[in-house]
Amino acid sequence: MRKQGGAGLGMVMLIVVMAVVLVLVARSWREVGADAVAVTAPDLSTTVNDHGTGAGEELRNGGLPNLDVMRNETQAHSEELREALESTE
């Protein structure tokens, strides 16, 4: 039996498959690139909705929302929903 030297057909196929994967990834990366730039735009005034809690305004000013206030508002909203649900039963 003769010992084969070199890489052979397996190495060539590996390189071809890697090239195809690289082309596909580069194409999808270009398609997603425009969306990624739009998402990371510095204009937060159009992307942060405060939903009536004022959290968006605090984020636009560079701060963080007060979690105690948010928790209290969430608990009050939950209680209102619970009462509304009980009144419909």
C-alpha positions in Angstrom: 0.0 0.0 0.0 1.2 3.4 -0.9 1.0 6.2 1.6 -0.6 9.3 0.1 0.9 12.7 0.7 -0.7 16.0 0.4 -4.1 17.3 1.4 -6.2 15.6 -1.3 -9.8 16.2 -2.3 -11.0 16.6 1.2 -9.0 19.8 1.8 -10.1 21.3 -1.5 -13.8 20.6 -0.6 -13.3 22.2 2.8 -11.9 25.3 1.3 -14.7 25.5 -1.3 -17.4 25.1 1.5 -15.7 27.7 3.7 -15.7 30.2 0.7 -19.4 29.6 0.1 -20.2 30.2 3.7 -18.1 33.3 3.8 -20.0 34.7 0.8 -23.4 34.0 2.3 -22.4 35.5 5.6 -21.0 38.7 4.0 -24.2 39.1 2.0 -26.5 38.7 5.0 -24.2 41.0 7.0 -24.6 43.8 4.4 -28.4 43.4 4.5 -28.5 43.7 8.3 -26.0 46.5 8.4 -28.4 49.3 7.5 -30.8 48.2 10.2 -28.1 48.0 12.8 -27.0 51.6 12.0 -30.6 52.8 12.3 -31.0 51.1 15.7 -27.8 52.5 17.1 -28.5 56.1 16.0 -27.9 58.6 18.8 -31.4 60.2 18.4 -33.2 58.4 21.3 -36.1 60.8 21.2 -37.7 58.9 18.4 -36.9 55.4 19.7 -37.7 55.6 23.4 -41.4 55.6 24.2 -42.1 56.5 27.8 -45.6 54.9 27.8 -46.9 57.6 30.1 -44.5 56.8 32.9 -41.8 59.3 32.2 -39.1 56.7 31.8 -38.4 57.7 28.2 -37.7 61.3 29.2 -35.3 60.2 31.9 -33.4 58.0 29.4 -33.2 60.8 26.9 -31.7 63.0 29.6 -29.0 60.4 30.3 -30.5 59.1 33.5 -32.2 55.9 34.6 -35.8 55.7 35.6 -36.7 55.5 39.3 -37.5 51.8 39.8 -39.4 52.4 43.0 -41.8 54.7 41.2 -42.1 52.3 38.3 -42.9 49.4 40.8 -45.5 51.4 42.6 -47.2 52.4 39.3 -47.1 48.8 38.1 -48.6 47.5 41.4 -51.3 50.2 41.1 -52.0 49.2 37.5 -52.2 45.5 38.5 -54.6 46.3 41.3 -56.8 48.3 38.8 -56.8 45.3 36.4 -57.6 42.9 39.2 -60.6 45.0 40.4 -61.8 45.3 36.8 -61.6 41.6 36.3 -63.4 40.9 39.6 -66.2 43.3 38.6 -66.8 41.5 35.3 -67.2 38.1 37.0 
